[in-house]
Amino acid sequence: MNDFLFNILAWIQSWVGNWGWAMVVFTIMVRLVLTPLDIKSRMSMRKTSKLQPQMQALQKKYANDKEKLNQKTAELYKKEHISPLSSCLPLLLTWPILIAVFGAMRMAANRELLIQLGQILNNEMPTLEPWLWIKNLWMPDSIFAAALPDAKTIQQIPADQWLKWFNGLDPNNLPVLIRDLGLTADSFAKDNLGATITSIVEAMKLNAQYVEAVAVKPGWTFNLLITQISLVNIYNGLMILPILSAVSQLAMTKIMGGNQQTNPDQPGAGAGKFMQYFFPIFSLIICFSYSAAFALYWVAGNLVSMGQTYAINKYLDKKEKAAAEVAGEGSVK
């Protein structure tokens, strides 16, 4: 599945000429494909939401008889033709697809990072992949992240990607700084990969231009509670995508829950309130740490989801209104 989706992404990139815009188009396509599942989930959520007054009445009436409460709840769902899992199941079905989409994007990032690494090891400055304010799409959108691949980033590349890259090198024209390392295919086996990456990182330090680019600016290192951040000479972005990811995640949470009736005294209401603000903070941290490509995917996905939710709600409102009018006309007759 990852290879299939990666080939689609690469095909889009060949048309638009930029990986960033290719990922935006790809994200829109994926969300459109998943629209039928979103509509089904939203319809089920609406039906369940309309049952809240009856559910609360049952909870109050059978507060001391859990068995009877479960029985009456099941009867209510059956009467209204609602499955308790009907709103969750469509969303659960989308997760494997979205995980595969992320895997395809990760494959693209790893491949491009290794191409840039080969240029660094050939004593060159790498050809970066810019997108708007971002210098290199494969590094985090942050003033505290280098635009060029660093040790932390390349250590996240899996062994199979390393081996594919190494096997693709011309043995008669190896990068200058890797020629004397004596690497073989066995060097990229899982047991040997750590030592191999260490030797490659040391070789990268022999590229004077690269060392200057990733050097820390004096006086711009900050010690936080759990980590340390530094401003480098050629930093990658302005932290706009991580901030947008948090803002769009918060907005999406509010929009998607806007039509649901909530009761502050209902069990789980406090947890729901916590999750409403947990996910924006979580997305901020994740998008601050991972590549700008991932953050772009996250933001584009949130924006498309918000647009879809608005359109689906309008469609369902119109459908319910038409059904109510038909029912009203029937009762008059």
C-alpha positions in Angstrom: 0.0 0.0 0.0 2.8 2.4 0.9 4.5 1.8 -2.5 1.3 2.3 -4.4 0.5 5.6 -2.6 4.1 6.8 -3.0 3.9 6.2 -6.8 0.7 8.3 -6.9 2.4 11.0 -4.9 5.5 10.9 -7.1 3.3 11.1 -10.2 1.6 14.2 -8.9 5.0 15.7 -8.1 6.1 15.1 -11.7 3.2 17.2 -12.9 3.3 20.1 -10.4 7.1 20.2 -10.1 7.2 20.6 -6.4 6.9 18.1 -3.5 5.1 20.6 -1.2 2.3 21.4 -3.7 2.2 17.7 -4.6 1.5 16.8 -1.0 -1.3 19.4 -0.8 -3.0 18.0 -3.9 -2.4 14.4 -2.7 -4.0 15.2 0.7 -7.0 16.8 -1.0 -7.4 13.7 -3.2 -7.2 11.3 -0.2 -9.8 13.3 1.8 -12.2 13.4 -1.2 -11.9 9.6 -1.5 -12.8 9.2 2.2 -15.7 11.6 1.9 -18.4 8.8 1.8 -17.1 7.4 5.1 -17.1 10.9 6.6 -20.8 11.4 5.5 -21.8 8.1 7.0 -20.1 8.8 10.3 -21.6 12.3 10.5 -25.1 11.0 9.9 -24.7 8.4 12.7 -23.3 11.0 15.0 -26.3 13.2 14.4 -28.8 10.4 15.1 -26.9 9.6 18.3 -26.9 13.2 19.3 -30.7 13.5 18.9 -31.1 10.6 21.4 -29.2 12.4 24.1 -32.4 13.7 25.9 -33.8 10.2 26.0 -30.5 8.7 27.0 -30.2 11.2 29.9 -33.7 10.3 31.0 -32.8 6.6 31.0 -29.6 7.3 33.0 -31.6 9.2 35.6 -34.4 6.6 35.8 -32.1 3.6 36.1 -29.1 5.2 37.9 -29.0 2.4 40.4 -29.7 -0.5 38.0 -26.9 -0.7 35.4 -28.2 -4.0 33.9 -31.6 -2.4 33.3 -30.0 0.7 31.9 -28.0 -1.3 29.4 -31.1 -3.2 28.4 -33.2 -0.1 27.9 -30.3 1.7 26.0 -30.0 -1.3 23.6 -33.8 -1.2 23.1 -33.7 2.5 22.3 -30.9 2.0 19.8 -32.8 -0.8 18.1 -36.0 1.2 18.0 -34.2 4.1 16.3 -32.1 1.8 14.0 -28.8 3.0 15.3 -25.7 0.9 16.0 -23.5 2.1 18.9 -20.5 1.7 16.7 -22.0 3.2 13.6 -20.4 6.6 14.1 -17.0 5.2 15.1 -16.6 2.4 12.5 -16.3 4.6 9.4 -13.6 6.7 11.1 -11.8 3.6 12.2 -11.8 2.3 8.6 -10.0 5.5 7.5 -7.1 5.1 9.9 -5.2 2.4 7.9 -5.5 4.5 4.8 -4.2 7.6 6.6 -1.4 5.7 8.1 -0.4 4.4 4.7 -0.6 7.9 3.3 1.9 9.0 6.0 4.1 6.1 5.2 4.2 7.1 1.5 5.1 10.6 2.5 7.8 9.3 4.8 9.2 7.3 1.9 9.4 10.4 -0.2 11.1 12.3 2.6 13.7 9.6 3.2 14.5 9.2 -0.5 15.0 13.0 -0.9 17.1 13.3 2.3 19.4 10.5 1.1 19.9 12.3 -2.2 20.8 15.5 -0.3 23.1 13.4 1.9 24.9 12.0 -1.1 25.6 15.6 -2.3 26.9 16.6 1.1 29.2 13.5 1.1 30.4 14.6 -2.3 31.7 17.9 -0.8 28.8 19.8 -2.3 26.0 21.9 -0.9 22.8 19.9 -1.4 19.9 20.9 -3.6 17.1 21.7 -1.2 13.3 21.4 -1.7 11.8 24.8 -0.9 8.1 25.6 -0.4 7.0 29.2 0.2 9.0 30.3 3.4 10.5 26.9 4.0 14.0 26.3 2.7 13.9 22.4 2.8 10.6 20.6 3.0 12.2 17.5 4.5 13.4 19.3 7.7 11.2 20.9 10.4 9.6 24.3 9.8 11.5 26.0 12.6 14.1 28.6 13.3 15.7 26.1 15.5 16.1 23.4 12.8 18.8 23.4 10.2 17.8 23.5 6.6 20.3 20.8 5.7 20.0 17.2 6.9 21.5 16.6 10.3 22.5 13.6 12.4 19.2 13.4 14.2 17.2 13.4 11.0 19.2 10.8 9.1 19.1 8.5 12.1 15.3 8.1 11.6 15.7 6.6 8.2 15.1 2.8 8.2 17.6 0.3 7.2 15.9 -0.8 4.0 15.9 2.8 2.7 19.6 3.1 3.5 20.4 -0.1 1.6 18.3 1.0 -1.4 20.2 4.3 -1.5 23.6 2.6 -1.2 22.9 0.0 -3.9 21.8 2.8 -6.2 25.2 4.5 -5.9 27.7 4.1 -8.8 30.5 2.0 -7.4 32.9 3.7 -9.8 31.8 7.2 -8.8 31.1 7.1 -5.1 30.7 10.4 -3.1 34.1 11.7 -2.2 33.6 11.6 1.6 32.2 8.1 1.6 34.8 6.5 -0.7 37.2 5.6 2.1 34.7 4.3 4.6 34.7 0.8 3.0 31.0 0.4 3.3 29.2 -2.7 1.9 25.6 -3.9 1.8 26.2 -5.6 5.2 27.0 -2.2 6.7 23.3 -1.3 6.5 22.0 -4.4 8.2 20.0 -3.5 11.3 22.8 -4.7 13.7 25.4 -2.6 11.9 23.3 0.5 10.9 24.0 2.5 14.0 27.8 2.3 13.6 27.5 3.0 9.9 25.4 6.1 10.4 28.0 7.3 13.0 30.8 7.0 10.5 28.7 8.8 7.8 28.0 11.6 10.2 31.7 12.0 10.9 32.3 12.0 7.1 29.7 14.8 6.7 31.8 17.0 9.1 34.6 17.0 6.5 32.4 19.1 4.2 33.4 22.6 5.4 30.4 24.4 3.8 28.0 22.0 5.4 29.6 22.4 8.9 29.4 26.2 8.5 25.7 26.0 7.5 24.6 23.9 10.5 26.8 25.7 13.0 25.0 27.2 16.0 24.9 31.0 16.2 26.8 32.2 19.4 24.5 33.2 22.2 21.4 31.5 20.6 21.2 28.3 22.6 18.3 27.9 25.1 18.1 25.2 27.7 14.5 24.1 28.3 13.1 21.7 30.9 13.3 18.6 28.7 15.5 19.7 25.7 17.9 22.2 24.3 17.2 24.3 21.2 19.7 26.4 19.2 19.5 28.8 16.3 21.7 27.6 13.4 23.3 29.7 10.6 20.9 28.4 7.9 17.7 27.7 9.7 14.8 26.1 7.9 11.5 27.9 8.6 9.5 30.3 10.7 7.4 27.8 12.7 4.3 28.8 10.8 3.2 25.3 10.0 3.4 24.0 13.6 1.3 27.0 14.8 -1.2 26.5 11.9 -1.4 22.8 12.8 -2.4 23.7 16.4 -4.9 26.4 15.4 -6.5 24.3 12.6 -6.7 21.3 15.0 -8.5 23.4 17.6 -10.9 24.9 15.0 -11.6 21.5 13.5 -12.4 20.0 16.9 -14.8 22.8 17.6 -16.5 22.6 14.1 -16.8 18.8 14.2 -18.4 19.0 17.7 -20.5 22.0 16.9 -23.7 20.1 16.1 -23.4 17.7 19.0 -25.5 18.4 22.1 -23.3 18.2 25.1 -24.1 18.1 28.8 -21.4 19.2 31.3 -22.8 16.8 33.8 -22.7 13.8 31.4 -20.1 11.2 32.2 -17.0 11.8 30.1 -17.7 15.4 29.4 -14.6 16.5 31.3 -12.4 14.1 29.3 -13.9 15.4 26.1 -13.0 19.0 27.2 -9.4 17.9 28.0 -9.0 16.1 24.6 -10.3 19.2 22.8 -7.2 21.1 23.9 -4.8 18.1 24.1 -4.8 17.4 20.4 -3.9 21.0 19.3 -1.0 21.0 21.8 0.0 17.5 20.6 -0.1 18.6 17.0 2.1 21.6 17.8 4.8 19.5 19.4 4.7 16.8 16.7 4.8 19.3 13.8 7.5 21.3 15.5 9.7 18.1 15.7 9.0 16.4 12.4 9.6 17.5 8.8 7.8 20.4 7.3 6.3 17.9 4.8 4.5 16.1 7.6 3.3 19.4 9.1 2.0 20.5 5.7 0.1 17.2 5.4 -1.4 17.7 8.8 -2.4 21.3 8.2 -3.8 20.6 4.7 -5.7 17.6 6.1 -7.3 19.7 8.8 -8.3 22.5 6.4 -9.8 20.1 4.0 -11.6 18.2 6.8 -13.1 21.5 8.1 -14.3 22.3 4.6 -15.8 18.9 4.2 -17.5 19.0 7.6 -19.1 22.4 6.7 -20.3 21.1 3.4 -21.6 17.8 4.9 -23.4 19.6 7.7 -25.1 21.9 5.1 -26.0 18.8 3.0 -27.5 17.0 6.1 -29.3 20.1 7.3 -30.9 20.4 3.9 -31.8 16.7 3.8 -33.3 16.8 7.3 -35.3 19.9 6.4 -36.7 18.3 3.3 -37.6 15.1 5.3 -39.3 17.3 8.0 -41.4 19.1 5.3 -42.5 15.8 3.7 -43.4 14.5 7.2 -45.3 17.7 7.9 -47.3 17.5 4.7 -48.1 13.8 5.4 -49.5 14.7 8.9 -51.7 17.4 7.4 -53.2 15.0 4.9 
